[in-house]
Amino acid sequence: MRIVIIALLSCLFFSCKYNQEDPFPSPVTGDGSGSSITYTNFAKSVIDNNCVICHAPNITSPQSPYLTTYNEVKQQADNGRIQARCIDGPSFMPPSGKMSQPIIDTLQLWINQGALQ
């Protein structure tokens, strides 16, 4: 019986290991270490996963502005709309709820770095 309990506890302990890679690039620290945050390696997937369900021309009820290309997203980053709606609030996009803080922080860094492609 003792061996069974130890085996079960061992299985439980070793099954709780988190081994997924971080899906976000390491933010640039200002000293040149880390990788640059770009539209291609970060922002596009965030926009695609959170925004284009409403902000695309090819859906049933499209919402303006469209966010399907780099130029469309860059324009919204430059005019402060992404900052106001996704980062600062008070009413956050997407309507399903505020994005996670690591995504918001990295999105902020991407905007601060000039919203590079």
N, C-alpha and C positions, 0 to 999 in steps of 0.2 A: 504494500500500500504506500509506503514511504517513497519508493522509487517512482510510482505513478504520479504522486503529487509533485515530486521534483521534476519529472519529465514535463508535466503540464505547466508548471511555473516557468521552466526553461523555454518552452514553446511560446508562452505568453510574453516573456521578457524579450526574446529575440524577434518576435513578430512586430514589435512596436517601433522598429528602427525606421527612420525617415531617410530615404535615399534618393529622392527626386532632385534633379538638378534645378538650380535657380533659373526661372525662365527669363529673368531680366538681366540686362548687361550691368556690369559694375559701374556705378556712377564715377565720373571723373572727379578727383579730389582737389583739383586745382594745381597739383604739383606734377601733372603729366601722367600719373599712374592711372590705371583703369582704362576702360574703353569709352569712346565717345558715344553719346546717345544720339541716334539718328532716327529719321522717319522709317527707314528700311529695317533697322534692327530692333526697333521698339514701338514707335508710335503707330505705325500701320496696323500692327496686330491689335493694339488697344482700341483703335478707331474701328477696325473691322469687327471686333468682338463686342463692342459696346454701343456703337453709333450708327453704323450703316443700315441697321435693321429699320431705322426711320429716315436717316439722312442720305438717301440714294434715289436717283431719278426713276429707277426701274421697279419700284414697289407700288403697292396698291394706293397708299396715301403718303406720298413723299413729303417730308418736312424740309424746309429751307433752313439753313444752307446745306447743300450737298457736301458730303465728306468722303468722296470716293477716290480722289486723286491727291497726290502730294500738294499740288498747287492750291486745291480747294482747302485742304487742311492747313497749309502754311498761311493762307490768307486769314483764316480764323484765328490762328495762333498770333499772327502779327497784329490783328485788330483787337486782341484781348478777349475775344469771345470764349475761347477754350479756357483761358484763365478764369474768367468770371463764372462760367457755367459748370466746369468740371473740377476746379480747384478751390476757388474762394467761396462759392455758394452765395446766398443762403439756400437757394433752391438748386439742387445738384442734378446734373445729367450723369448718367442716363436715368430715365424716370424710374427704373427698377430699383434704384438706390445708389448711394455714393460708392465709388470704386474704392478698392483697398488702399490703405495709406502708402504702401510701397509703390503702387502704380501711380498714385497721385504725386508722390515725391519725385519719381523718375520722369513723369510728364512735365512737372515743374522745371526740372533740370534741363530737359530737352528744350523747353521754351526759353529758359535763361541762356542756353548756349546758342540761340539763334534759330531754333527749329530746323536743324540741318537735315538734308535729304539723305 
